[in-house]
Amino acid sequence: MTTKQIKTEIQALLDTIPESVLRDLLAYLREAQKQTKDQAALTSHLRKIIHEDRELLEKLAQ
């Protein structure tokens, strides 16, 4: 998927999101903008691990 396609899809989704969620999304994007490439990669990897191992993490939390 190209950058232009991604932006087009994001724009289409933004038109359907409630205002309260948009505010949170804006705050997230502002924080993401401040990250270096290394920090962004680390965040992405951590998100992937949490998503993929959610069940395991829930068991560990108990």
N, C-alpha and C positions, 0 to 999 in steps of 0.2 A: 504494500500500500504506500503510495507516495505521500509526501507532506501535504500537498494540496488536497488529496482525498481525505486524509485524516482531519484536516481543518474543516472541510465541508461536512463531514460526518459529525464532528463536534458541534458545529454551528446548528445543524439540524436537531441534535439532541438538546442543545441549550434552549431552543424554542419550546420544549415540552417540559422543562424542569421547573418545579415551584420556586418562588423567589427566595424562600428561606434556604433552600439547597444551593441556589446560585450564590448566595452570600458566603456560604461555607466553601464552595468551589473557588470563588474569587480569592479567599484567604489562602487556600491551599496553593493556588497557582502563583500567588505573590511569593510564598515561601519557596516553592519549587524554582522560581526564577532566580532566587538568591544562591541556589546550590551550585557547586562546581560539578563538572562531569563525573568525577570520582564519587562525590556524595550522592549524586543522582543514581549512579550505577549501584551503589551500596543499598540505597533505599529500594530500588527496583528488585534487587536480589532478595532482600529481606521480605518484601511483600510477596514475592513468588514462593519463598520457603513457607511463610505463614499460610498462604493460600493452599499450597500443596499438602502441608502437614497439619492442617487444622485439627483433624481428628486426634492425631498424636499429641498435639499441644494441649488439647482439652483434657486428655487422659492424664498428662503430666501435671496439669493444674489441679487435678483432684488429688 
